[in-house]
Structure formats: C-alpha cells, structure tokens
C-alpha cells in the first residue's frame, strides 16, 4: 500500500484538470507495480463469488453464471475459471436470482439472494449431471452468513429505516444519518457514528462508495443530512471492523442512493406538526399578558407557544421509456426525490440586562445603596488630579430636579455617538437593574433537498450510473442565538444570517474487458458550505458604524468595521448584556470542494481472484476569517474609566461600564486590516490498493 499526502497552495481550475488528467498515468503505473493481497473491491456496491462444482466435488470450468436483478431485470454473466471460480460484480444493492449453466449439467437457479452494500456474497453452486433443459430451482433464501471475508458491519434497508421511529430534532427534516447508530458496534459521535470506542471524526462517511472527505476533517454527516433527501437513500450500512483497505477511516458509514426498476413506484407524503395538535401542558393555559383593548389595559391569555413544522416529500422511480420510440425496460432507469421543510417555533424566552430608562439619560442614582442599589459610585475622569503617583477623581454631581445629585452625568458630557447607539434599545419589561428585559427570538428553517439517479445498461459488457444531489438550509429569521448571545432586538441581537448549501455529483462506469477481467471507475465531486455567513447589520445603513457617528481614518469604506453595527462588550458586575455577536458574528466564508476518482480492476485467473485499485483525491477549502478588507469593530467598555483612583490603583465597587459608555470613554478597541480575504488551499491524496484471494480447491 502506498499513501502520499502533499500540501500545496491555491490552484486554478486548469491545474485541477491537469492533475485529474494525469490520474490515468498513475493508474497504469500503480497496476504494473501492484503487490497482491486480499478480495474484490466493491466501491460501496456488492458482489457474488464462489466455486462451481459437480455432485462429486470436482470443479466445473467454463460454466456460465448469470445474476439477474429482480427489480430491473438486468443480467450480468461471468464464466467460471479453469478452477471453477467465478465472481460477479460490482452489483447494485437489491435482490438477485443466480442461474448456472454448463454443458452436460442440469441448469441450477438460486433465487432470493439479497445483496447489500460492501458485501461479497458467497455462493457455491453444485451442478447435477443431466440436460440443460432441466432446471433445479432453489427458492429458499441462502443464509446471510458471510463466508468470504472477516469484515464486521451491517446494513439497514430503505424499508427498514422507513418503518423505524424517525429522529426529528432542532426543527429540521428527518435525520437519516442517525440510523447508523443502530448498527452493531456503532455509537453516537460528534457528527457520524463511532466504532469500537474510537474518537470522533476519525471514521469516514461514504456516498455511493465515494468518501466525503474534506480538507479539514472526515466523519462528517452534514453533507448527507443537508444534501440528500430521506427518500433518496436506498440503504445505510457500516463497516465496523476489519474493513477492506479500499475504505479509509477507523470504520465507515456508507449511504447508497436508491435506484429505479422496471415498475414505477413513488411516494408523496407530508409530515405535519402544528400548534393545534399540541396539549396545553400544566402551566401554559394559565399564562396571561397585558394588551390594550379599546383603550383599556386588559389581561388576556398568552395562548399556546407556536410550534409549526411541515415536511413535504415526493419520490418516483422506474424505467425511462418514450411510447413508440424507446423502451427502457431492463436497461435504463431513474429515481428522483425531493424534500421541502418549513418550520417555525416560538421564542425560548429568557431575561437579559438592559440599561434602565434613567441610566440612558445619564442618571445612575439607582446604583447607590440609599436607593436599593449595589452601592456603585461613578467618578468623572475629566476631574482627575495627581500629586506625584497619587491620583484622585471627583464624583459626578449633575443636576436632577434642579438639585446637584451624586451619580448623575451632566448632559453636556454624554457622547452623541453613545446616544445614537442606545437609541434602538427596547424598554425594560420589569423594574430593577439586572435581568430586567424578558425577550426571545423566534426560530425556524426553510430547507429543501433534491436527488436524482440514472442507471443505464449500455450493453451486456458496459453499465453507467449517474447521481446528483443538492440542498439548501436557511435559518429563519437568523442563525440560532448562542447561549451567551443577546436576544435583544436589532441591531443588538447576538446572531448571524446563514445558509448552508451544497451539491454532490458522481458517476460510475463498469466495463467487462474480458469475461474474467472487469474494470469499475467512479468519480465524485462535492461542494459544501454555501454563501458566506453574514452579520445581520452589514449593509443596513441605519445601523452602520458611520451612521452612529464613528469616523475612521485610513480604513477602507467597504470594511466590516465601517458597514456593521459595532459590538459592545460591558465589563464589571451588574453589567449590560453584550450588544452584537462580536468577532464570531462577522461575515465569513467557508466552502469545501472535493474531487475523488476511484478505479478497481478485478481479474479471475484459475483459483485466484485479483483486484487492483487506486484512489485519487483533490481536496480544497476556500475560507476566510472575515470577508473584506477589515474585521468588525468591537468596543470594550470597562468600569475603570468611571472608577475612583487611590494612588495608582482603582477603588473597588466604584465605576460602571455603562457610565463609561455614555461618556464615550472606551476601554479598548481595535480592528484588523488584511491585504486579501478568502484564501484557498488544497491537498492531494493518493491511495494505491491491490489484493488477491486464493480459493482452496479440493484435489
């Protein structure tokens, strides 16, 4: 086995195509240098193998073994070798009938063989002497015990996971990726399932036998959840131990796309969750609120919290036929699926802290002990006087009701920028200086996903398959607010706009070069990430920093520091809730792209089954810490600017960060200029694999 990884910088599309074009040369060289070991690669599909014998135990060479897919009618034939060995693959997941014919022997037929993904099914037909016109048919399904390899794992069919209870969480669509946790040896992980007690993100996730590796991680189930409709998946499987070398990761989960058949089948369904179906619970029915009705403040019921979720899905599959022109039965099939989710939920209300009505005017008398406050005095930094290293300040004594009053800032000392920034604040909902605002942000999603697959048997020697999927996850009205984020109205809300989007496409080509030499080539492309995460105030003129009155020198006019509402962080005890999202709320891009090519060549020679393979990946990520020439602007407000000094130290329980804010006395701030924004990087991964199985044939 050879495994090389080379990190490189940004590459143009032309460079990528040059590298992909060179892949063929790598394949030829690797096949020439291959060192045999192991059984046939299936690249996420299945295979049937065994030895054809007669009733005396002698091998039967040149027997014709045919696998017929019961759903599509497609037949795949292979001859047995001089040692009676045959191998039919790759085969798409499904139910098969095996027919074996040989001169001088009765025809043998085995029905009801179920082929799962990544399975090499062992079947050793025994032929009886007689006429080929006589058929011996076995209808009982053979045992599912895998005698061909020691790989541990399991599969769940589309019918099985459709019958199981579905995981629906976080107001989003049904989650098919949760089913892999039910397979033997699997445990829930950070994203996908874990196996044998390994750490998170060391396992791999496959779609149609192609890895969904990104430049930064493996084991990510999000491309499946966000890009593939539930009805588009035909089977979920996992390899938990002793998996073939062609599969990377400490265990793997594979998702197979559903294929069409000779009969038209479809699904139309709507999964509904609505407030009208919900119970009141124990306390909701008693909750009340005040409303003005006909000019009178009236107590009315709050009503049930909104909880709406509607998921519409449709799927159809069958042969592609044009009446009187083309009949696709037994050769050309399609399957398509679509999923649309709309969900809305009432806010999860919580209390946060806003400045009181008096504080917004510069009146901080509520902080004094005499008024039931915590005892904070605020001092005027413009009155600071120093004698040597000893400095002191005078307390604020502004006018209130015509009387000089402690902890009142004179109006002429209040910053007009601070007044503008606080002008959007909501009124407190309760009295007090802490946790005095009750609020919340409604949440929901508008998601859609689609998938399509075409299978084409071009000829008995050649098959093609094409898959395309895509999806869009849009959080409404904003991305979920973090546990420490502000639930205040705009522009103070601690969240972002986000849309997660992506696409996947793959193709598979199988060609029978000779009856005992078969090549399978697969190519997959993924794009995942979507539009940039966006600060909710960016480009909204009434919230921009320049509208607040903040002037910038030497800063590009299109930088995020200029075009967004500043984040304000208030320090100290009994401080106000942070305004905005800070550095993590800036507009930023993260988009990953992967190009994967896989080729497997299977060769039966005597009692040996050889497989040679190679996998090539180009992994790329386009990412930024923040888009544009500058970072966002964060203003940090400290108690020190309005605290008393005692020598060279500040006196405890003096000063208040919101008072510092009203003065415009910022504790610290800064922005970052960058010469360029979105960076791209790539990694080339090359995996060469080869293996052989030798069958023991009794002498």
Order of alpha helices (4+ residues) and beta strands (2+ residues): beta-alpha-alpha-beta-beta-beta-beta-beta-beta-beta-beta-beta-beta-beta-alpha-beta-beta-beta-beta-alpha-beta-beta-beta-beta-beta-beta-beta-beta-alpha-beta-beta-beta-beta-alpha-beta-beta-beta-beta-beta-beta-beta-alpha-beta-beta-beta-beta-beta-beta-alpha-beta-beta
